[in-house]
Amino acid sequence: MSETENQSAGASTHGEGPFIAAIDQGTTSSRCIVFDKDGRIVAVDQKEHEQIFPKPGWVEHDAAEIWTNVQQVVTGALDQAGITKSDVVALGITNQRETTLLWDKATGEPVHNALVWQDTRTDALCRELGRNVGQDRFRRETGLPLASYFSGPKIRWLLDNVDGLRERAERGELLFGTMDSWVIWNLTGGPDGGRHVTDVTNASRTMLMNLRSMKWDEKICDSMGVPMSLLPEIRSSAEVYGEATGALAGVPVASALGDQQAALFGQTCFSEGEAKSTYGTGTFLLLNTGHEAVNSYNGLLTTVGYRIGDEQPVYALEGAIAVTGSLVQWMRDQMGLISTAAEIETLASSVEDNGGAYFVPAFSGLFAPYWRDDARGVIAGLTRYVTKAHLARAVLEATAWQTREIVDAMQKDSGVELTALKVDGGMTSNNLLMQTMSDFLDAPVVRPMVAETTCLGAAYAAGLAVGFWSDTEELRANWKRAAEWTPDMEAADRDREYKNWLKAVQRTMGWIEEEN
C-alpha cells in the first residue's frame, strides 16, 4: 500500500478565489461547503434537522425547517471563508434521494411533512400497484423495482391520505419535488418566480421517469395516480437553472445530483467500468456503465449516473448493502466487544485470519443481490478455537464480501470489468478493511484526499456548467489519491474463502416464516 503525504488545508492557505459553493441537503443535516479551484475545502457549515417518527416505520422531515437551515449554513460557510457572494461563481446542489414533498405553489408552504426515503408506509400500496405482475411492473421503463423506497408511490400516498390534496393537485395548486427541487425553487425566488426543476439523477429515483427518453412517463404517472402538473421540469445535472436570491443573490444555481450520484461524480468516475463505494451505516456502490442503461437481472438498480449539459446521459448500476458500518456499531453497543469503532481494526489485526468464522449481518433481511426479507443474521463456522478477535475479523470481512457480491452482480449484468474501486465514507479510515477489500475484489482500492466526495461532485458539476473548470479531464487532474491498496492474496485462498462466505449466506435464508 502506498500513502502519499496528506496536507491539511486550512482557509489561510487558499488564494483569493474565485470559489464554488455546494449545498448538501442530507438525511440528518444540511451542509454548505466552499471549494477552491483545486477542489480543496475552504469552509464548511452544517446544521442538523429533526427526525420525525409519527408511527413505527414512518419517517418525516419538516421541509420549512430544512429550508431555514440551508439558508443559515450558506451564510455560515461564507462567513467562515471570509468571502462574499461576489467571490462565488456558482452554486451546486446535492441531496438525500427519494424524499418526497408537496407544497403550495402560491405560498411556498409545504402541505405536509416530507416523506423520507426510509419511510415504509407505502409497502401495501406498492404490493397493490404490482397487481399480477409483482415488483417488476415498471422496471423496464424506470430501472427500479416497486418498493417503498421510491418517490412515486409516496406522492400517491399523500394525495390519497391527506384531506383535500388530490383536489388541489388536480386544480394545479401544488408542486412536487425531491429535496433538490425544493431547495432550488426556494433559492431562485420561491413563490416569486422560483424555478421548478429537477435533474435526471433525482428524476430517475421517482419511478416516474422513462430511463431511455429522460422524460416523465405518462402511462406510469397515470397508473400511479400522479397528475403530471405536479412534476418539475427534468434538466441535466450540470447547467444553469436560474440565479439565487438572498445571501447568494445573482450567483448561478448550476447543478443538482442525488447524493450517491454526486459521489460518483466527485470521485471522477467518468469512464465505463469505474466505480465508487460509499461506506457509512450501509453501503452504496455505483458502477459507470457508459451511455447504456443496463437492465439488471441480479438485484441491482439501473439509474442515471449524471448528465452534463446537452451531452448524452451516463448511466450506472447501483447496489445497496443494508448493514456495514452499523455492524461495527452493533459489536460496540449491543455486544460490548469493543469500546470504540476504531478499536475493531486493532482487535482484528491481532489474528492472522477469521479462525473459520463467517458473519452474515442479515439483520433486516438481505439487500442486493438477493432481496430476501426472510433472512436473518448468522455467525457460521464456530468452533472453540474462535476468539472475539476472529469475530472482529469476520465483521470486517462481511463488509468486503458483501461488496464483492455486488461487484460480481454488476459484472454479470453489464459485462463491464471493474478497473478499480474508489472508496469514501467513515469506514475507509480502517486500513485493514481496505486491504481486505482489495484482496477479495482482486482489484485496487483507492481513497481520495478530499473525503467529502458528495459535495465535491455537486461543486464539480456546477463549475463545469459555468466554465470554472473546462472539462472532466481537468477534474480528473484535480482528484488526488490519499492512499491505494493492491491485492495481496493467493487466488486459491480467495476462492476457498468466497465459497465459505456464500455457504454462510445460504444459512441465513428462510429464517422468518410467512405468518398469516
C-alpha positions as CSV (number, residue, x, y, z in Angstrom):
1,M,0.0,0.0,0.0
2,S,1.3,3.5,-0.8
3,E,0.4,6.5,1.3
4,T,1.1,10.0,-0.2
5,E,1.5,12.7,2.3
6,N,-1.7,14.3,3.5
7,Q,-1.9,18.0,3.6
8,S,-4.4,19.6,5.9
9,A,-5.6,22.7,4.2
10,G,-7.0,25.5,6.4
11,A,-8.7,28.5,5.0
12,S,-5.4,30.5,5.3
13,T,-3.6,28.5,2.6
14,H,-6.1,29.4,-0.1
15,G,-5.8,32.1,-2.7
16,E,-8.3,34.9,-3.3
17,G,-10.7,32.7,-5.2
18,P,-13.0,32.7,-7.1
19,F,-14.8,29.8,-5.3
20,I,-17.6,27.3,-5.9
21,A,-20.2,26.6,-3.1
22,A,-22.2,23.4,-2.8
23,I,-25.2,22.6,-0.6
24,D,-25.6,19.1,0.6
25,Q,-29.2,18.6,1.8
26,G,-28.8,15.3,3.6
27,T,-30.9,12.9,5.6
28,T,-29.8,14.1,9.0
29,S,-28.3,17.5,8.3
30,S,-27.8,20.2,5.7
31,R,-24.3,21.5,4.9
32,C,-22.7,24.1,2.7
33,I,-19.1,23.7,1.6
34,V,-16.9,26.2,-0.2
35,F,-14.3,24.8,-2.6
36,D,-11.4,26.4,-4.4
37,K,-10.1,25.9,-7.9
38,D,-8.1,22.8,-6.8
39,G,-11.2,21.2,-5.3
40,R,-10.0,21.8,-1.8
41,I,-12.3,22.7,1.1
42,V,-12.1,26.3,2.2
43,A,-15.0,26.3,4.7
44,V,-17.9,24.1,5.9
45,D,-21.0,24.9,7.9
46,Q,-23.5,22.2,9.0
47,K,-26.9,22.1,10.8
48,E,-28.9,19.0,11.8
49,H,-32.7,18.9,11.5
50,E,-35.3,17.0,13.4
51,Q,-36.2,13.3,12.5
52,I,-39.9,12.9,13.0
53,F,-41.3,9.4,13.6
54,P,-45.2,9.6,13.8
55,K,-45.6,5.7,13.8
56,P,-43.3,2.7,13.5
57,G,-41.8,2.6,10.0
58,W,-42.8,6.2,9.3
59,V,-40.1,8.9,8.9
60,E,-40.7,12.5,8.1
61,H,-38.9,15.9,7.8
62,D,-40.2,19.4,8.2
63,A,-39.2,21.0,4.9
64,A,-39.6,24.5,6.2
65,E,-37.1,23.8,8.9
66,I,-34.7,22.4,6.3
67,W,-35.0,25.5,4.1
68,T,-34.3,27.7,7.1
69,N,-31.2,25.6,7.9
70,V,-30.0,25.7,4.3
71,Q,-30.1,29.5,4.4
72,Q,-28.2,29.5,7.7
73,V,-25.4,27.2,6.5
74,V,-24.9,29.1,3.3
75,T,-24.4,32.3,5.3
76,G,-22.2,30.4,7.8
77,A,-19.9,29.0,5.2
78,L,-19.4,32.4,3.5
79,D,-18.6,33.9,6.9
80,Q,-16.1,31.2,7.8
81,A,-14.4,31.5,4.5
82,G,-14.3,35.3,4.9
83,I,-15.8,35.8,1.4
84,T,-18.8,37.5,-0.1
85,K,-21.2,36.3,-2.8
86,S,-19.1,38.2,-5.4
87,D,-16.3,35.6,-4.8
88,V,-18.7,32.7,-5.6
89,V,-19.0,31.8,-9.3
90,A,-21.6,29.1,-9.0
91,L,-23.7,27.0,-6.5
92,G,-24.3,23.3,-6.8
93,I,-26.9,21.1,-5.0
94,T,-26.8,17.5,-3.8
95,N,-29.5,15.9,-1.8
96,Q,-30.9,12.9,0.1
97,R,-32.7,11.0,-2.7
98,E,-36.3,9.9,-3.0
99,T,-37.5,12.0,0.0
100,T,-40.9,13.4,-1.2
101,L,-42.5,16.8,-0.7
102,L,-45.7,18.5,-1.9
103,W,-46.0,22.3,-1.4
104,D,-48.4,25.1,-2.3
105,K,-47.3,26.9,-5.5
106,A,-48.7,30.3,-4.4
107,T,-47.5,30.5,-0.8
108,G,-44.5,28.1,-0.8
109,E,-45.9,26.4,2.3
110,P,-45.4,22.6,2.5
111,V,-48.8,20.9,2.7
112,H,-47.5,18.0,4.7
113,N,-44.1,16.9,6.2
114,A,-41.7,15.4,3.6
115,L,-41.9,11.6,3.5
116,V,-38.3,10.4,3.9
117,W,-36.7,7.7,1.7
118,Q,-36.5,5.4,4.7
119,D,-40.3,5.6,5.3
120,T,-42.1,2.3,4.6
121,R,-45.8,3.4,4.8
122,T,-46.2,2.7,1.1
123,D,-45.4,-1.0,1.4
124,A,-49.0,-2.2,0.9
125,L,-49.6,0.4,-1.9
126,C,-46.5,-1.0,-3.7
127,R,-47.9,-4.5,-3.5
128,E,-51.2,-3.3,-4.8
129,L,-49.5,-1.4,-7.7
130,G,-47.7,-4.6,-8.6
131,R,-51.0,-6.2,-9.4
132,N,-50.5,-9.5,-11.0
133,V,-47.0,-8.6,-12.3
134,G,-45.3,-8.0,-9.0
135,Q,-42.4,-5.7,-8.2
136,D,-41.1,-5.6,-11.7
137,R,-44.2,-3.9,-13.2
138,F,-42.4,-0.7,-14.1
139,R,-38.8,-1.9,-14.1
140,R,-38.2,-2.0,-17.8
141,E,-39.1,1.7,-18.2
142,T,-37.7,3.0,-14.9
143,G,-34.9,0.6,-13.9
144,L,-36.5,0.2,-10.4
145,P,-38.4,-2.4,-8.6
146,L,-41.7,-1.4,-6.9
147,A,-40.5,-0.6,-3.4
148,S,-41.5,1.9,-0.7
149,Y,-38.0,3.5,-1.2
150,F,-39.0,5.5,-4.3
151,S,-40.9,8.8,-4.6
152,G,-43.8,7.9,-7.0
153,P,-45.8,5.8,-4.5
154,K,-45.1,8.4,-1.8
155,I,-46.8,11.1,-3.9
156,R,-49.8,8.8,-4.4
157,W,-50.0,8.1,-0.6
158,L,-50.1,11.8,0.2
159,L,-52.8,12.5,-2.4
160,D,-54.9,9.6,-1.1
161,N,-54.4,10.2,2.6
162,V,-54.2,13.9,3.3
163,D,-57.5,15.7,3.1
164,G,-58.1,17.9,0.0
165,L,-54.7,17.3,-1.6
166,R,-56.0,15.2,-4.5
167,E,-58.4,18.1,-5.4
168,R,-55.8,20.8,-5.0
169,A,-53.3,18.8,-7.1
170,E,-56.0,18.4,-9.9
171,R,-56.5,22.2,-9.8
172,G,-52.8,22.7,-10.4
173,E,-52.2,24.4,-7.0
174,L,-49.5,22.1,-5.8
175,L,-45.9,21.2,-6.7
176,F,-44.0,18.0,-6.1
177,G,-40.3,17.9,-5.5
178,T,-37.5,15.8,-4.1
179,M,-35.2,18.0,-1.8
180,D,-33.1,19.3,-4.8
181,S,-36.3,20.8,-6.3
182,W,-37.4,22.3,-3.0
183,V,-34.1,23.9,-2.4
184,I,-33.7,25.2,-6.0
185,W,-37.3,26.5,-6.1
186,N,-36.7,28.5,-2.9
187,L,-33.2,29.6,-3.8
188,T,-34.4,31.1,-7.1
189,G,-37.3,33.1,-5.7
190,G,-39.9,30.6,-4.3
191,P,-43.5,31.9,-4.9
192,D,-41.9,34.8,-6.7
193,G,-40.6,33.2,-9.9
194,G,-38.8,30.2,-8.4
195,R,-37.6,27.6,-10.9
196,H,-39.5,24.3,-10.6
197,V,-36.8,21.8,-11.9
198,T,-35.1,18.6,-11.0
199,D,-32.2,16.8,-12.6
200,V,-32.1,13.4,-14.4
201,T,-30.5,11.6,-11.4
202,N,-33.2,12.6,-9.0
203,A,-35.9,12.1,-11.5
204,S,-34.6,8.6,-12.2
205,R,-35.4,7.7,-8.5
206,T,-39.1,8.7,-8.6
207,M,-40.2,5.7,-10.6
208,L,-42.0,8.1,-12.9
209,M,-39.2,8.9,-15.4
210,N,-38.5,6.8,-18.5
211,L,-34.8,6.0,-18.5
212,R,-34.5,5.9,-22.2
213,S,-36.4,9.1,-23.1
214,M,-35.4,11.0,-20.0
215,K,-39.0,12.3,-19.8
216,W,-41.8,11.7,-17.3
217,D,-43.7,8.6,-18.4
218,E,-47.4,9.5,-18.9
219,K,-48.6,5.9,-18.7
220,I,-46.8,5.2,-15.4
221,C,-47.9,8.6,-13.9
222,D,-51.5,7.5,-14.9
223,S,-51.1,4.0,-13.3
224,M,-49.7,5.5,-10.2
225,G,-52.4,8.2,-9.9
226,V,-49.9,11.1,-10.1
227,P,-51.1,14.2,-12.0
228,M,-48.3,15.4,-14.3
229,S,-49.0,19.1,-13.4
230,L,-47.2,18.4,-10.1
231,L,-44.0,17.4,-11.6
232,P,-40.9,19.6,-12.1
233,E,-39.1,20.1,-15.4
234,I,-36.3,17.5,-15.9
235,R,-33.0,19.1,-16.7
236,S,-29.4,17.9,-16.9
237,S,-27.2,17.6,-13.8
238,A,-24.8,20.4,-14.8
239,E,-26.5,23.5,-16.3
240,V,-27.6,26.9,-15.0
241,Y,-31.2,26.6,-13.7
242,G,-31.5,30.2,-12.6
243,E,-30.0,32.8,-10.3
244,A,-30.0,32.6,-6.5
245,T,-31.7,35.2,-4.3
246,G,-30.9,36.0,-0.7
247,A,-27.3,35.6,0.6
248,L,-26.1,34.5,-2.8
249,A,-28.2,36.9,-4.9
250,G,-27.1,36.7,-8.5
251,V,-25.0,33.6,-8.2
252,P,-26.0,30.9,-10.8
253,V,-27.6,27.8,-9.4
254,A,-25.8,25.4,-11.7
255,S,-26.0,21.7,-10.7
256,A,-28.2,19.1,-9.0
257,L,-27.2,15.5,-8.3
258,G,-28.7,12.9,-5.9
259,D,-26.1,12.1,-3.2
260,Q,-24.8,8.8,-4.4
261,Q,-24.5,10.1,-8.0
262,A,-22.8,13.2,-6.7
263,A,-20.2,10.9,-5.0
264,L,-19.7,9.1,-8.3
265,F,-19.1,12.5,-10.0
266,G,-16.9,13.8,-7.1
267,Q,-14.8,10.6,-7.3
268,T,-14.4,11.4,-11.1
269,C,-15.7,8.0,-12.2
270,F,-16.2,9.3,-15.7
271,S,-15.3,6.2,-17.7
272,E,-17.2,3.0,-18.2
273,G,-16.0,0.4,-15.5
274,E,-15.1,3.0,-12.9
275,A,-16.9,2.5,-9.6
276,K,-17.2,4.2,-6.2
277,S,-18.4,2.8,-3.0
278,T,-19.6,4.9,0.0
279,Y,-19.2,3.1,3.4
280,G,-21.5,4.5,6.0
281,T,-24.2,2.9,8.1
282,G,-24.9,0.9,5.0
283,T,-23.1,0.9,1.7
284,F,-23.9,2.2,-1.8
285,L,-21.8,1.0,-4.8
286,L,-22.3,2.7,-8.2
287,L,-20.6,1.5,-11.4
288,N,-20.5,3.7,-14.5
289,T,-21.9,1.7,-17.4
290,G,-21.4,4.4,-20.1
291,H,-24.2,5.6,-22.4
292,E,-26.2,2.4,-22.0
293,A,-28.9,1.8,-19.4
294,V,-28.1,-1.8,-18.4
295,N,-31.1,-3.9,-17.2
296,S,-30.3,-5.8,-14.1
297,Y,-31.2,-9.4,-13.7
298,N,-29.1,-9.7,-10.5
299,G,-31.0,-7.5,-8.0
300,L,-29.4,-4.1,-8.8
301,L,-31.0,-0.8,-9.7
302,T,-30.5,0.8,-13.1
303,T,-30.1,4.6,-12.6
304,V,-28.8,7.7,-14.3
305,G,-25.2,8.5,-13.2
306,Y,-25.2,12.1,-14.4
307,R,-25.8,14.2,-17.5
308,I,-23.6,17.2,-18.3
309,G,-25.4,19.9,-20.3
310,D,-26.8,18.6,-23.5
311,E,-24.3,15.7,-23.7
312,Q,-25.6,12.1,-23.7
313,P,-26.6,10.8,-20.3
314,V,-24.3,8.4,-18.5
315,Y,-25.9,5.5,-16.7
316,A,-24.9,3.5,-13.7
317,L,-25.8,0.3,-11.9
318,E,-26.3,0.7,-8.2
319,G,-26.1,-1.9,-5.4
320,A,-27.1,-1.3,-1.8
321,I,-25.8,-3.2,1.3
322,A,-28.0,-2.7,4.3
323,V,-25.5,-3.3,7.1
324,T,-21.8,-2.4,7.0
325,G,-20.8,0.4,9.5
326,S,-23.8,-0.4,11.6
327,L,-22.4,-3.9,12.2
328,V,-19.3,-2.4,13.9
329,Q,-21.7,-0.2,16.0
330,W,-23.6,-3.4,16.9
331,M,-20.3,-5.0,18.1
332,R,-19.7,-1.9,20.2
333,D,-23.1,-1.0,21.6
334,Q,-25.1,-4.3,21.8
335,M,-22.2,-6.8,22.3
336,G,-19.7,-4.6,24.2
337,L,-16.8,-6.4,22.4
338,I,-15.2,-3.1,21.5
339,S,-15.5,0.3,23.2
340,T,-14.8,2.4,20.1
341,A,-15.4,1.8,16.4
342,A,-11.7,2.3,15.7
343,E,-10.8,-0.5,18.1
344,I,-12.2,-3.2,15.7
345,E,-9.1,-2.8,13.5
346,T,-6.7,-3.3,16.3
347,L,-8.6,-6.4,17.6
348,A,-9.0,-7.9,14.1
349,S,-5.3,-7.3,13.3
350,S,-4.2,-9.3,16.3
351,V,-5.1,-12.6,14.5
352,E,-3.9,-13.9,11.1
353,D,-7.4,-14.9,9.8
354,N,-11.0,-15.4,10.8
355,G,-10.4,-18.7,12.5
356,G,-13.0,-20.3,10.3
357,A,-15.9,-18.0,11.4
358,Y,-18.1,-16.1,9.0
359,F,-20.6,-13.4,10.0
360,V,-23.5,-12.5,7.6
361,P,-25.3,-9.5,9.1
362,A,-28.8,-10.0,7.5
363,F,-30.3,-8.1,10.5
364,S,-33.2,-6.8,8.4
365,G,-33.0,-9.4,5.6
366,L,-30.6,-9.4,2.7
367,F,-30.4,-6.4,0.2
368,A,-28.7,-6.7,-3.2
369,P,-28.3,-9.0,-4.9
370,Y,-30.7,-11.3,-3.0
371,W,-33.6,-9.1,-1.8
372,R,-34.7,-11.7,0.8
373,D,-36.6,-10.3,3.7
374,D,-37.0,-13.8,5.3
375,A,-33.2,-13.8,6.0
376,R,-31.7,-13.0,9.4
377,G,-28.1,-12.7,10.7
378,V,-25.9,-15.7,11.2
379,I,-22.4,-16.5,12.5
380,A,-21.3,-19.7,10.9
381,G,-18.3,-22.0,11.3
382,L,-17.9,-21.6,15.1
383,T,-15.6,-23.9,17.0
384,R,-14.0,-23.5,20.4
385,Y,-10.9,-22.1,18.7
386,V,-12.7,-18.9,17.7
387,T,-12.0,-15.8,19.8
388,K,-13.5,-12.3,19.8
389,A,-10.5,-11.2,17.7
390,H,-11.6,-13.8,15.0
391,L,-15.1,-12.4,15.2
392,A,-13.9,-8.9,14.8
393,R,-12.0,-10.0,11.7
394,A,-15.2,-11.8,10.4
395,V,-17.1,-8.5,10.9
396,L,-14.7,-6.6,8.6
397,E,-14.7,-9.4,6.1
398,A,-18.5,-9.3,6.0
399,T,-18.3,-5.7,4.5
400,A,-15.7,-6.8,2.0
401,W,-17.5,-10.0,0.9
402,Q,-20.8,-8.1,0.5
403,T,-19.0,-5.6,-1.7
404,R,-17.6,-8.5,-3.7
405,E,-21.1,-9.9,-4.3
406,I,-22.4,-6.6,-5.6
407,V,-19.3,-6.2,-7.9
408,D,-19.9,-9.8,-9.2
409,A,-23.6,-9.0,-9.9
410,M,-22.6,-5.8,-11.7
411,Q,-20.1,-7.7,-13.9
412,K,-22.8,-10.3,-14.7
413,D,-25.3,-7.6,-15.6
414,S,-23.1,-5.3,-17.6
415,G,-20.2,-7.4,-18.8
416,V,-18.1,-4.5,-17.6
417,E,-14.9,-5.4,-15.6
418,L,-14.2,-3.4,-12.5
419,T,-10.9,-1.5,-13.1
420,A,-10.6,0.0,-9.6
421,L,-12.8,0.8,-6.7
422,K,-12.8,4.4,-5.3
423,V,-14.0,4.5,-1.7
424,D,-15.3,7.1,0.6
425,G,-17.2,7.3,3.9
426,G,-16.4,6.8,7.5
427,M,-15.2,3.1,7.3
428,T,-12.5,3.9,4.8
429,S,-10.2,5.0,7.7
430,N,-9.9,1.3,8.5
431,N,-6.7,0.2,6.7
432,L,-7.2,-3.5,7.4
433,L,-10.7,-3.3,5.9
434,M,-9.3,-1.5,2.8
435,Q,-6.6,-4.1,2.3
436,T,-9.1,-7.0,2.8
437,M,-11.4,-5.3,0.2
438,S,-8.6,-5.2,-2.4
439,D,-7.8,-8.8,-1.7
440,F,-11.4,-10.0,-2.0
441,L,-12.1,-8.0,-5.1
442,D,-8.7,-8.7,-6.7
443,A,-8.6,-5.0,-7.7
444,P,-7.0,-1.8,-6.5
445,V,-8.9,0.1,-3.8
446,V,-8.3,3.9,-3.8
447,R,-9.1,6.5,-1.1
448,P,-9.1,10.2,-2.2
449,M,-7.6,13.2,-0.4
450,V,-11.0,15.0,-0.1
451,A,-13.4,12.7,1.7
452,E,-16.4,14.9,1.1
453,T,-16.9,13.5,-2.3
454,T,-20.7,14.1,-2.4
455,C,-20.4,17.9,-2.0
456,L,-17.3,17.9,-4.3
457,G,-19.4,16.2,-7.0
458,A,-22.0,18.9,-6.8
459,A,-19.3,21.6,-6.9
460,Y,-17.6,20.0,-9.9
461,A,-20.8,19.8,-11.9
462,A,-21.7,23.4,-11.1
463,G,-18.2,24.5,-12.0
464,L,-18.4,22.7,-15.3
465,A,-21.7,24.4,-16.1
466,V,-20.2,27.9,-15.8
467,G,-16.8,27.1,-17.3
468,F,-14.9,27.4,-14.0
469,W,-13.4,24.0,-14.9
470,S,-13.1,23.3,-18.6
471,D,-13.9,19.6,-18.9
472,T,-13.9,16.3,-17.0
473,E,-10.2,15.8,-17.8
474,E,-9.4,18.9,-15.7
475,L,-11.5,17.4,-12.9
476,R,-9.6,14.1,-13.1
477,A,-6.3,16.0,-12.7
478,N,-7.8,17.7,-9.6
479,W,-8.6,14.4,-8.0
480,K,-5.9,13.4,-5.6
481,R,-5.4,10.0,-4.0
482,A,-4.5,9.8,-0.4
483,A,-3.9,6.0,-0.3
484,E,-4.1,2.9,-2.5
485,W,-4.3,-0.8,-1.7
486,T,-3.4,-3.5,-4.1
487,P,-4.4,-7.2,-3.9
488,D,-2.0,-9.5,-1.9
489,M,-3.9,-12.8,-1.7
490,E,-3.5,-16.1,-3.4
491,A,-6.3,-16.9,-5.9
492,A,-6.9,-20.3,-4.3
493,D,-7.3,-18.8,-0.9
494,R,-9.7,-16.1,-2.2
495,D,-11.8,-18.7,-4.0
496,R,-12.0,-21.0,-0.9
497,E,-12.9,-18.2,1.4
498,Y,-15.5,-16.8,-1.0
499,K,-17.1,-20.3,-1.3
500,N,-17.3,-20.5,2.5
501,W,-18.9,-17.0,2.7
502,L,-21.5,-17.9,0.1
503,K,-22.3,-21.1,2.1
504,A,-22.8,-18.9,5.2
505,V,-25.2,-16.6,3.2
506,Q,-27.3,-19.6,2.3
507,R,-27.7,-20.4,6.1
508,T,-29.4,-17.0,6.7
509,M,-32.3,-17.6,4.3
510,G,-35.8,-18.8,5.3
511,W,-35.4,-18.0,9.0
512,I,-38.6,-15.9,9.1
513,E,-41.6,-17.9,8.1
514,E,-44.6,-16.4,6.4
515,E,-47.2,-15.6,9.0
516,N,-50.9,-15.5,8.1
